[in-house]
Amino acid sequence: MQTNVDPKKIAAYEATTFWVQGREGVDFALRLGQCSPELLDLYKETQTLSAVFITAYNPFGEVREASVNKEANRRLLAHLQDISAHVFPGHGGDPDQEWPPEPSFLALGMTEEAAHSAGLLFQQDAVLWAGEDGVPSLQLLR
């Protein structure tokens, strides 16, 4: 797939562990290409079959002030809650720590198209999307 996303940024996404604060405050990890038993458990509990992991921080990789990022993420949360009854906080951070961890959300029951639309609406380079197999994949958006 042809993309405008820098290959170094793609490599950082691929190396990142994405953390979700699940039910009762129990954190679990999402890793690209690896099935998440915890995500599959959430699917069962909520009778859903898909999920998106997304942030509104630093649109298109442009570092923004904390207050701007927080407001964007507040709007993202409201958007996700309009679409999904099951939204969980999380964060993803570059393992090389060139980027600080970015507060994010896992929203269940999101179609791949809805995940892409949300990512584009909040000007992200990519989102993580997982189907019924519970395996997150990197969805490049530009």
JOWOBEL-V356653 format. One record per backbone hydrogen bond with DSSP energy under -1.0 kcal/mol. CO is the residue of the C=O (numbers start at 1). NH is the residue of the N-H. If there is no record, write none. Layout:
co=[CO	CO]
nh=[NH	NH]
This chain:
co=[6	7	8	9	10	11	18	19	20	20	22	23	26	28	30	31	36	37	38	39	40	41	42	43	43	50	51	52	53	54	58	59	65	66	67	68	69	70	71	72	73	74	75	76	77	78	80	86	88	89	90	91	92	94	102	104	105	106	107	111	112	113	114	115	116	117	118	119	120	123	125	127	128	129	130	131	134	136	137	139]
nh=[10	11	12	13	14	15	30	91	22	28	25	26	22	20	18	34	40	41	42	43	44	45	46	47	48	109	130	107	128	105	61	62	69	70	71	72	73	74	75	76	77	78	79	80	81	82	84	108	106	21	104	19	102	97	92	90	54	88	52	115	116	117	118	119	120	121	122	124	123	60	141	139	53	137	51	134	36	33	129	127]
